[in-house]
Amino acid sequence: MAGFVIEGEVTAGMLVRLPFKEKVMMTAAIDHIQFVRRPDGDVVCLCIRCATPEEVTLWEALKIKDRTVEIIKAV
């Protein structure tokens, strides 16, 4: 996932919380972070490690675009 940090700091090991359906959240651990320099600013890429090809397909099917996601500390 790539985008801009609106508030706070994001580090590897934190969790991304994505609303999947109205009352269902999907959570994934951030494996590592990369940065991409663009003319409109540096983009933060939150990298999530997938264990299987099916998991990659699921993330692609979510079509996460133009959404604000919540990042939380792992417990």
C-alpha positions, 0 to 999 in steps of 0.5 A, a space after each residue: 500500500 502506498 500513500 501519505 502519512 497524515 499524522 504520527 509515525 509508522 514503523 515496521 511491526 505496526 498493524 494496518 486496519 482496513 475496513 473490509 465490510 461495514 462492521 468487519 476489519 481486516 488487520 495485517 502486520 507491516 513487514 517493512 517500509 519503503 519510500 518513493 520520491 514523487 514530484 508531489 512528495 515522498 510516498 510511504 509504501 507499507 509492505 505486507 508479507 503474504 504467506 501464500 499466493 491466495 493472500 496476495 490475490 485477496 489484497 489485490 481484490 480489496 482495491 484499496 485506493 483513495 482511502 484512509 486506513 488506521 495504523 495501530 501499534 501491535 499488542 
